[in-house]
């Protein structure tokens, strides 16, 4: 029996009979402002901030807003089924929680709270390499919930190999390799606060708990935390990696491998040629290249290039149910949502993340139905029109 995500609105209205209203806004675009008011400028800037002047983050939103849905009438949308298959996994809806690192700066529940929320709603949780909780604890928190692991590809091969072994042992089924962060971008909100959590040993839990990482230290982490931080900084990312290096990942991971941060169709073709299983069309939510192409503008060309060979996922700018609809209409198989759930976590812990998931999917379910569709796979480019710029 397919889950009726839209029923969340009736649950809210019925609760209103007793005078209860939702603890957080149901318009998820309001969460950022609330988070700005309630959390300190360092953590808020780290999550909400973007590269440069913020032009790429704005372009992500404009590219989605510029596309408008053209609803169709008198189609039977009484029974809807949002379930999809992604990377060989059956999902209840075309949504996963994107990898967001360092979640302890938002809420003490950190990654386990977000992972439990995802598991409770049945959507995949993608754990960041840069989490503030070791991957084994996150896996334990979410039981048999669907979980994928995001890899920041370290300079140290043995640390990378160890991460992959640990992720496999912890039940992570898919590997998402972030390619767009071989260096940290120029991020003025963080720079103006001189705020980088990693330098305080926050967001380094997977590294500090890793035997291969520890083997490179002269003293245990707790005896010389500064040396551990500097060892982490020296290996965190590697600007020297090239396409042939993907063979190492393929040799050390037997599940699906998805390359995250693909914007050019030729890079998507190279991913397919390298035996990868999917790509995430993403500009890291505007956090890496200021002046970059908007993710939604890059999506159709990538789908055209490799849609028949790879699973194409999408992130960067998704805030609402209609954004999910538009991304699917442009050819994505599913979308990843990032900042909104981080705000939900910051404002109300696990319950806040569940609120975001349920709002997003209720709105998507209703948008789908009201646009004349009963399933995600019937949406296509003909369901959109584009405002002239």
Number of C-alpha atoms within 10 A of each C-alpha: 4 11 12 15 22 20 13 16 16 10 10 14 14 13 13 12 9 8 8 11 13 11 11 17 15 18 13 19 13 14 23 18 12 16 21 15 11 11 17 12 16 19 24 23 20 22 23 20 20 26 24 19 15 19 18 27 29 16 22 24 19 16 19 23 16 14 20 15 21 11 14 12 11 8 12 11 17 8 11 20 19 21 17 19 13 17 19 12 12 13 19 18 26 26 26 24 27 23 25 20 22 25 27 21 22 24 22 14 18 23 34 26 24 30 30 23 29 24 20 14 17 18 22 24 28 25 30 25 28 24 25 26 25 22 26 16 12 23 25 15 18 20 14 11 22 23 27 25 25 28 22 21 24 22 16 16 14 14 22 22 19 17 25 21 13 17 24 19 12 17 19 23 20 24 27 23 21 23 20 21 20 17 12 12 15 16 20 17 22 21 13 10 13 10 16 15 18 17 16 12 19 19 24 25 18 20 26 21 15 16 13 18 22 17 12 13 13 11 13 14 17 10 10 12 16 14 16 25 19 14 17 19 14 13 15 20 19 17 13 8 14 9 11 8 11 17 12 12 18 15 9 14 17 13 15 17 24 23 27 26 26 25 24 15 19 14 18 28 17 13 23 19 11 15 15 22 19 25 30 30 30 27 29 25 27 26 26 23 23 20 16 17 20 26 30 30 18 19 27 19 18 25 23 12 18 21 19 9 17 22 22 29 27 30 28 29 30 25 22 21 19 22 24 31 26 24 26 24 21 25 23 27 24 24 25 22 25 21 21 26 26 31 28 28 29 27 22 17 24 24 18 23 27 24 24 27 24 19 22 26 23 20 23 25 28 22 20 25 23 16 20 20 24 21 18 24 16 12 21 16 14 10 19 18 12 12 10 6 6
